[in-house]
Amino acid sequence: MTIKNVAVIDIGKTNVKLTLVRLNDLNEIDILTQPNDVLPGPPWPHYNVESHWVFLLNGLHNFQKLHGIDAISVTTHGACIALLDNMGNLVAPILDYEHTGPDEFEVEYNNIRPSFSETGSPRLPMGLNVGAQLYWMFSKNRELKAKTASIVTYPQYWGHRLTGVTATDLTSLGCHTDLWDPYSRKTSSLAEKLGVSAKIANTISSHDILGVILPEIAYQTGIDPDTPVYCGIHDSNASLLPHVINQPGSFSVVSSGTWVIVMSIGGKQPDLDPSKDLLINVNAFGDPVPTARFMGGREYELLIGEKIIEPTDKEIEIVLLEQSMLLPAVVKETGPFGGRKSNWLGDEPSIGSNKRSVATGFYLALVTAHCLELIGHMGPVIIEGPFAKNRCYCMMLASVTGCEVRAMNGETGTSQGAAMLCAKDLSFFVEGSSVIFTPGNSLDKLFKSYSKVWKESLTAT
């Protein structure tokens, strides 16, 4: 069957999206979205998967009626697993990784977790290490492990609801779970210590077909019952995939959303410091990828809100001259400046002002540039997601790195990358259109002066 239109389920930490992607040119034909709300419990804060499911089924029905669907792919945020019983039902609600519960047994868990040299996974707070989630949940509910027949990663949870087939994928297991050895390409020693080696579902490649949709799904949506559902992929790796295929030489991809994930391909061999939120991710082909991250999208929301402000060139120049700047970290629990408390140098621009928007863009770019330096970046920098539309961010990033910055067009690079999993021949892909920012523009001296003061202020505080 020829695949023309791919419906992509995209579960981000902030929003749930359903996007219809035309496969031959990766054009996003239609997009639906709703907030990813978290329910308070009991027994713990968890994702409202039943609300998501109704939204997704309605969206699939509408897409099929309006455009036709030939395949389904899934991409989701990381640090998330589902525990299923023998009937394929959830044994417990899916834990929100921002819940602090797993910190309760921090000492005990640290005594059994593998070293960074084995997993490339740093010790992270809350439930950001899936292994810590499992340890905490099993400790809080002694019957939970026995009731669990299968552990699936989050993209495959949705694939399971569509097909009835259980699996895990390389990119999700390789996303700071503590459960994956990216160098040996197998589960880490932690799986045996937790007693879950036999419960972790079969690990397959993101581009493998998981199965075809269940008859009841076909009936509810009108989609052909032979429609394939592909295994799925971690969202940052979905953003990375098109460029791994198409981009020669060394480069880095910045996937922006709630998290800013900075990934280096073919750069210098870095000496990763896990205390700075540096880690190894695993790409769609199973290869280790040096990665840095911080909660840049969340920081933007805290500083600006949801309003998008487009400042003028004059306003940009004024902020550069006045050197009003923000030092990290707004979300101090994560990122290379974790533990630092943010503060403004100079007058803090008022909330809602264009000056605040400019300074925020600069701040996020400077943190990103620091991340790039830590992971051995070389070559062009490719920006995916909302930050690609932030001119202040892109201009500062080009100046401070001295590299070409390509701000990709499109609503979400994750959906395009996930759709590509359905292509038989990936060589068809031609990198999409982008806005190019280069160092050496008319304000370059001001950018460099601003960034110099920012860096010096970091060491002085």
N, C-alpha and C positions, 0 to 999 in steps of 0.2 A: 504493500500500500504506500502510495506517495504521501508524504507528510507535508502539508502546506501551512496549516495553522496549529500552533502549539499553545495550549492553555498553561500558564505558569502560575502555580500557587507559590506566593512569596510571603512568608511569615516573618516579618521583622519585629524587633523588640517594641517598636512604637506603633507600627501599623501592620495590618493584614491586607495584602494586595492580591488581586487576581488580574493577570495581564494576558492578553491574547497577542502573541507574537507571530508575525508572518516569517516563516523560516528562511525563505530564499534571500531576504534582505534584512532580516532581524528588525523590521519595522513594528513598533508597538501599535497595534490596531485599536485596541480598547483596553481601558484600565478601570478597575473598580477597587475601592479601598474602604476600610473601616478601622477604627482604633483597636489596638491590641490591649484590651482591658484585662486587668488582673483581679481575680476574686480573692477576698481576704482569708478564706478558709471556712470551716475546718477541712483537713487537719493542718494545712499550711497554705500560704499564698500560692495561688496556682492560676494557670492560663485558662481562659474561658473557651475551651476547645469546642464545646457544643454550639456556642454562638458563632464561632468561626466556621464550623461545619455547615450550619444553615446558610450563612453568607456565601460560602464556597459553592454549595450545591445550587443555590439560586443563580449565582454568577455563571456557573458552568451551563446551566439551562439557558440563560440569556445569550451567552456567547454562541452556543450551539445553534440557537434559533436565528440569530442575526448573522453569524459568519461561518459557522461550522468549525468543529474541532477534530483534528486528526491525531493528536497525541497530547499527553499531559506530562509536565515535569514539575518538580518541586524544589524550592530553595528556602531555607530557614536560617534564623540566627543559630549560633552555637550554644554550648554549655547547656544542653537540654536533651533529656532522654525520657522515654516512656516505658513503664513497667506493665507488661501484658500477662494475663493469665492464660490458661490452656484454651479458652474460648476466644482469645484475641481481644478481650476487653481490658480496660485500664484497671489495674489492681489498686492504684491510688492516683489522685490528681497529679498532674504534671507540675512539678515544683518550679516556681519563679526563681531564676538564678540570682535575683537581687535580694532574696530573703536571707537574713543573717543567721538563720538557724544552724546551718552547717558549722558556723564558727564556735558553736557550743563544745564541739569535740575536736578543736583545733590540735591540741597536743597529741591526743590519741591517734588522730589521722596522720599527722606528720611523722609519727613513728613507723607507719607502714607504707607511706607513699614512696614511689620510686624517685631516684635522683633525676635532676634536670638533664644530666648527660644521657640518661636512658630514654626519656620521653620528650625532651625539648619543651616541657610544660612547666611554667613557673608556678609557685604556690600563690594562689589568688584568694581574695576574701570572698565571703558569702558562699554562693553555690557556683562560682565561676569554674571550679574544677568539678567535673561530673563525678569523679571518684569520691570527693568530699560529700556531694549530695547523697550518693549511695550509702556511704558509711553512716551519715547522720540519719537518713530515713530508716535504714535497717536497725539502727540503735534505738530509735524512738518507737518503732513498731517491730517487735521481735518476730511476728508472724509474716511480715511483708516479704522477706526473701523466699520463704517456702512457697508462698502463693504465686511468686513471679516465675512464669515459664519462659518468657522472652524479654530481653532488654533491647529496645530499638532506639536509634538516634532519631532526632526530630523530623528531618525530611521524610524518613521512612515510616514514621508514625502516620503521616498523612497518606503516604503511598499504601500503607497497610489498610487504612480505612477505605481506600479506593479499590484495592485488589485482593485483600485478605492475605497477602504474602508478607512475611517478616524479613527484615534485613537491617544491616547498618552500612554506612558508606565511609570510605577512607577519609574524606575531608572532614566529616563531622566527628569521627573518632580521633582524628588528628588535630582537633581544635581544643587545646589545653584541657583535655579530659583527665589526664594522668593514666589513661587506660590504653594508650597506643605507643608503640615503639616505632617512630618514623624511619629509623635507620634499618631495622630488620623487617619492617613492614608486617608487623604482627601485634597482637595484644601484648601489653606490658605485663610485668610481674605482678602488678596490682590486681589484675583480674582474678588470679589464683588466690591472692591474700584475702580478697573480699568474698571468695567463694562463688564467683559469677562467671567463670570461664565458659561453662556449658550453657549459660543463660544468654550470653551476648549473641544476638542473631548473626547469621552468616554475613561476613563483610564482603561487599562487592563494589565494583567501580561505579562511579556516578553516572556513566553513560550506558550502563547495562539496563535492560528492560526488566522491571520488577515483576510485571504481569499485565494482564488486561483488566479493564474495569469489571467489577462485579455486576451481575444481572440487575440487581436492585438499583445500582447507580445508573446504569444505562436507562432503566425505566424512568427514574426520577428526572434525569437530565435530557433525555432524548439523544444522547451520544451513542454511537455505534458500539455494541458490546465487545467488539474486537479491538477497540481503541487501546493502544499500549500506554502504560504508565512507566516512566523512566525512574531509575533509582533515586536521583536527586542529589543535591549538593549544598554544602555550607555557603551562606550568602556571599561572604567575602571572596571565596574561591570561585563563585559564579562570576563576580566582577573581574576576577583575574583571568579566567579561562580564555576569553577572546584574544587577549593580548599575549598570553603564553603561546597561542597558536600562530598569531600573525606578526608579532613584534620581534625582529631580529636583534641580536646583541643584548647588552645590558639595559635594564630599565626598572622602574618601580611603579607600582599601581597603588593609589590611595583610594580605598573604598570608603565613602563617607555615608553615614547614616547616624543612628544613635551612637554607634561606635565609629571611630576613624581607625581603619585597619590599614597599615602601611606595609607593603610586601615588596621585597627586593628579589629580582631575578638576574642572575649572572653578575652580581656586584662583587665587591671585595669580600673575602671571607671574614665575617665579623666574630668577635669574641662576645657572645651574648651574655648580658647580665640579667638574670631572671628577676632581680629586685627592681629593675626598671620597666617591668611589664614587657620584656622582650621574650620571644618564644619562637618555636618552630611550628608553622602550620604545614599542612599537607595538601598539595594541589590535586586537581582532578586526575592526574596521572600517577599519583602516589608519591611524588617527589617532595622532599623537605624544602620549605620556603622560610628564610629568615623574616621575622615579622615583628613590628612594634605596634602598639595600640594605645588609644586613650579615648575617653568618652566625649569626643568633640561635639557630636550632635546634641547630646544632653547639655553640654556646656553652653552651646549656642542658644538653646531654648531657655536656659536659666538666665542668660545675659540679655537676650533680645526678645524672647517669646517666639511665636509662630510667624510674626509679621516679617515680610521680606522688604528690605529697604535698599534702594539703589542710589548710593550717594553720587554726587557730582565729582568731576575731576578736581574742582576747587576745594571741596570738602576733604577729599583725600589728601591734597597737598597741605591743608591746614593742620590735619592730625599729624602728618609727618613732621611739620615744622614745630608744632607745639610739643611733640613727643609725648602725648598722652598715651599711656600704654598699660596693659594688664599683665601682671606676672602670674605664673601658674601656682597652684592648680585649682580651678573652679570645682571640679569633681576630684577631690584629692585621694580617693580610694584607689584610683587606677592611673596608669600612664607612667611615663618616664620621670615625672615630677611628683609621683605619689607621696603623700605625707606632707607636702608643702601647702601652706594656706595662701590663697590668691590675695593680691593687693594691687591697687592702682598706683602708678607713678604719675605725678601731676594731678590735675583736676580730673575726677571721674566724670565722664560725659553723662548727661542725664538720660534716664531710661526713655526709650522711644526716639532719641535724637539720631540724626545721621552720623554724627561724630562717634557715637557709641557703636554703631554698626561697623564703621570703618575700623575702629580700634579692636573690635571683636574679631573681624576678619584677619587683621594683622596678627593678633594673639594666636589664633588657631593655626595660621600659616607657620608661625615661628616654632610652635610646638611640633608641628608636622615635620618641619625642616630638621629639628633636633632628632626626631624619630628616624628620619632618612639617614642621617649621619651615623646613628647607632647601629644600623643594620647593614652598613657597607654599600649604600646606594651608589650607582653609577648610571649615567645616561639620562634620557628624558623621564619626566614624571607625568604619569597619566592619572587624571582625576575622574573618578566615577561618582555618581550620586549628587546630592544637593549642593555640595561645596563646589562642584564644577560651575555652578551659576553665580558663585560669589567672586566678583571681580577683584575685590580688595585682597581676598585670600590668594587668588591665583597670581596676582601681580607681586605680592610680597614673597610668595613661595619661589617664583622664578628668580627674583632678585637675590634672595638670601642663599639659594642653592647654586646659582649660576647656571642653571639647567633650563632647557625648554620645558614648559608645562603645557600639557594638552588637556584642555577641559572638554570632556566628552559630552556631546549632546544626547538627549534621551532622558526619559523620566527616571529610569533605573537600570543601570548596567547589570544588576543581578538577574533581572528577568531575561535579558538577552543572553547572558551566559548560560542560564538554566535551559533556555530553549535550544541552544546549540548542542546540548547533550543528545538531542533527538536526530541530529544529522548523521547520515552514514559517512559522509566525507566532509571533514572539517576544513579542508583546504579551500572551500568555497568562500570562507569568510574574508571580507575586506573590512579593515578597521573603519568604524563609522566616522562621521564628521565630527570635528572638534574645533574649538576656538584655541588658537595658539598664543601663549604668552612667552615672551623671551626676555632674558636679562638685558640690561643696557638701554632701557627706555629713558625718556627725558627726566624722570624722577628717580633714576637709579641711585644717585648719590644720596638723596634723602632717605631712600629705602635702606641703604647700607648703613647710614648713620643711625637710623632708628633701630635696626637690628643689632648694631654694635652696643648701643646703650642698653637694650633689652638683655643681651647676653651678659654684659658686665654687671648689671643689676642683680642677675641671678646669683652670681658668685659672691656678691657683696652682702646678700641677705641670708 
